[in-house]
């Protein structure tokens, strides 16, 4: 397990454990690393990849849809109808995807993943971005 510092929306920095299952009201989501997201995308369990960052600053190559973290509950029609289908969320660095993951887990989605470090970590690993 790797711990990364994060802060968001005026909160004090806290550590996010990569690979950690996070229990929230109504469900849970998982924090995943760039390496874990790559492995998921290479497997048969390819997640729906959702950019929840606002304002738009680019996508990880292969992103399926962009939905504001604030509006994700209003755009469930853009997500799988099967609440057991994997969904990977990302933003620039993590806090917005954590909020979106909390929302989806609370709505009964069972395989929700938040990319720790967001698209900045993805780009820092030398992986492809679109429209950065």
C-alpha positions as CSV (number, residue, x, y, z in Angstrom):
1,X,0.0,0.0,0.0
2,X,1.4,3.4,-1.0
3,X,0.3,6.6,0.7
4,X,0.1,9.9,-1.2
5,X,-0.6,13.3,0.3
6,X,-3.7,15.1,-1.0
7,X,-5.8,18.1,-0.1
8,X,-8.9,19.4,-1.6
9,X,-11.3,22.2,-1.4
10,X,-9.8,24.0,1.6
11,X,-9.2,20.9,3.7
12,X,-6.0,20.0,5.4
13,X,-3.8,17.5,3.6
14,X,-4.5,13.8,4.3
15,X,-3.0,10.6,3.1
16,X,-4.8,8.5,0.4
17,X,-3.8,4.8,0.5
18,X,-3.5,3.3,-3.0
19,X,-5.4,0.1,-3.2
20,X,-7.5,1.0,-0.2
21,X,-11.2,0.2,-0.1
22,X,-13.0,3.3,1.3
23,X,-16.3,2.8,3.0
24,X,-18.9,5.5,2.5
25,X,-22.5,5.9,3.3
26,X,-24.3,3.4,1.2
27,X,-21.3,1.6,-0.3
28,X,-17.6,1.7,-1.0
29,X,-15.1,2.7,-3.7
30,X,-11.4,1.9,-4.2
31,X,-8.4,4.2,-4.6
32,X,-6.2,2.9,-7.5
33,X,-2.8,3.8,-8.9
34,X,-1.8,4.5,-12.5
35,X,-0.4,1.0,-12.7
36,X,-3.6,-0.5,-11.4
37,X,-5.7,1.4,-13.9
38,X,-3.4,0.3,-16.7
39,X,-3.8,-3.3,-15.7
40,X,-7.6,-2.9,-15.5
41,X,-7.7,-1.4,-19.0
42,X,-5.6,-4.2,-20.4
43,X,-7.9,-6.9,-18.9
44,X,-11.3,-8.1,-19.8
45,X,-12.8,-6.0,-16.9
46,X,-12.1,-2.7,-18.7
47,X,-13.8,0.0,-16.7
48,X,-15.8,2.8,-18.1
49,X,-13.3,5.7,-17.8
50,X,-14.8,9.0,-16.7
51,X,-13.2,12.4,-16.4
52,X,-14.9,14.3,-13.6
53,X,-12.5,17.3,-13.6
54,X,-13.8,20.9,-14.0
55,X,-12.8,23.0,-15.8
56,X,-11.8,20.7,-18.6
57,X,-8.0,20.4,-18.9
58,X,-7.6,17.3,-21.1
59,X,-8.4,13.6,-21.0
60,X,-6.5,10.4,-20.4
61,X,-6.4,8.7,-23.9
62,X,-9.4,6.4,-24.1
63,X,-11.7,8.3,-21.8
64,X,-15.3,7.4,-22.4
65,X,-17.1,10.5,-21.1
66,X,-16.5,13.7,-19.2
67,X,-19.0,14.6,-16.4
68,X,-18.5,17.2,-13.8
69,X,-18.0,15.7,-10.3
70,X,-20.8,18.0,-9.1
71,X,-23.3,16.7,-11.7
72,X,-22.5,13.0,-11.9
73,X,-25.7,12.0,-10.1
74,X,-27.6,13.9,-12.8
75,X,-26.0,12.1,-15.7
76,X,-26.3,8.4,-14.8
77,X,-27.6,7.8,-18.3
78,X,-24.0,8.2,-19.4
79,X,-22.9,5.4,-17.1
80,X,-23.4,1.7,-17.3
81,X,-27.0,0.6,-16.3
82,X,-25.4,-2.4,-14.6
83,X,-24.4,-1.1,-11.2
84,X,-21.8,-3.9,-10.9
85,X,-19.9,-2.7,-14.0
86,X,-16.5,-1.2,-13.3
87,X,-16.2,2.6,-13.4
88,X,-12.9,4.4,-13.1
89,X,-13.0,8.1,-12.2
90,X,-10.3,10.7,-12.5
91,X,-9.7,14.4,-12.2
92,X,-6.5,16.5,-12.2
93,X,-5.1,15.2,-8.8
94,X,-7.8,13.3,-6.9
95,X,-10.2,15.3,-4.8
96,X,-12.9,15.7,-7.4
97,X,-12.8,12.0,-8.3
98,X,-13.1,11.0,-4.6
99,X,-16.3,13.1,-4.4
100,X,-17.7,11.5,-7.5
101,X,-16.7,8.1,-6.3
102,X,-18.5,8.7,-3.0
103,X,-21.6,9.8,-4.8
104,X,-21.7,6.7,-7.1
105,X,-20.9,4.3,-4.3
106,X,-23.8,5.8,-2.3
107,X,-26.1,5.3,-5.3
108,X,-25.3,1.6,-5.3
109,X,-22.5,1.3,-7.8
110,X,-20.3,-1.6,-6.6
111,X,-17.1,-1.3,-8.6
112,X,-16.1,2.3,-8.5
113,X,-12.4,3.3,-8.7
114,X,-10.8,6.7,-8.0
115,X,-7.4,7.3,-9.7
116,X,-5.0,8.6,-7.0
117,X,-3.0,11.5,-8.4
118,X,-5.5,11.9,-11.3
119,X,-4.4,12.8,-14.8
120,X,-1.3,14.5,-13.5
121,X,0.0,11.2,-12.2
122,X,-1.0,9.6,-15.5
123,X,0.9,12.2,-17.5
124,X,3.9,12.1,-15.1
125,X,4.1,8.4,-15.9
126,X,4.5,9.3,-19.6
127,X,1.2,7.9,-20.5
128,X,-1.0,9.4,-23.3
129,X,-3.3,12.4,-22.8
130,X,-5.7,14.0,-25.3
131,X,-6.3,17.7,-25.6
132,X,-4.1,18.7,-22.6
